[in-house]
Amino acid sequence: MNRQFAARLSACCLVALCGGGAFAQNPAPKPDADPVLYVVRDSDTTIYLFGTAHLLPPDLDWFNDGVKRAFDDSQELYLEIIPPEDPSELVPLMSKLAVDPSGRTLSGQLDNQQRRIISRGLREFGLRLEQVDPLEPWAVGLQVASLIAVSAGLDPEIGAETVLEAQAEEQGKTIRAFETAEEQMTMLDRLPTDEQILSLVETLRDVDQSKKDLSDLIESWAKGDPERTVALMNKGLEQTPETARMLLVDRNERWAAKISERMNQPGTVFVAVGAGHLDGKGGLNEKLAQRGSAPMRVLD
């Protein structure tokens, strides 16, 4: 994964793989946030589109104002996935997919420069290359993303999806998902190996910069700046075009088809997916507009 992609896509299994732990840095409290919310409507259907941050710092008040009103008015919640109640249920699946079936090691696929960069970056988290050598690059990227997030003061226990799912259960809403955890991790497993390695190298090339990028991403999300949020989330994806296609463009197309189909039924729906999916070229908003349902931003 690249610096932001890894953190975003690993949210479903960070706890299972890496556990909890103390957060090294807590950013200054940000009492109020105003993330972006969109809506598409027809005569009897309203669908809100909310771009989430999967991992958030404590003391950030975002579930309020227009976001909360839209959520409260909705009968259904759509998420990327619905994680199992016990994250450890993901461990067997992760163990199955994370190890190369042919027995290839991570280090055996690296050139000398890549090996130096990855080894140096892992040492910043108290890890040695030998400890993760049996794993495929994407699986190492998930663990690295978790460690970077923790170091940046983010908490997977209070990510936007966690809050929304809990509130939906409390309010008796129907909860649906676009994908399963197995489908999501299988997509990661099928990414081109060279792009997996490149993403891991770029993440670990400068760990301090990776932490700063993640903090900047949360700040832009909280300010409701979709252009900057997408730019930060998708930083470096031009170097990994197949990863971008598989994990962004193709998924957005599938989700847009499902949302368009849902528009044929009456009701109000709250869709919550990673903020990097909504705006920009190939984004969900663009895909929906191409299908005749252009989302409009909801302004308080």
Secondary structure by P-SEA (a helix, b strand, c coil): ccaaaaaaaaccccccccccccccccccccccccccccccccccbbbbbbbbccccccccccccaaaaaaaaaccbbbcccccccccccaaaaaaacccccccccccccccaaaaaaaaaaaaaacccccccccccaaaaaaaaaaaaaaaacccccccaaaaaaaaaaaaccbbbbcccaaaaaaaaaaccaaaaaaaaaaaaccaaaaaaaaaaaaaaaaaccaaaaaaaaaccccccaaaaaaccaaaaaaaaaaaaaacccbbbbbbbcccccccccccaaaaaaaacbbbbbbcc
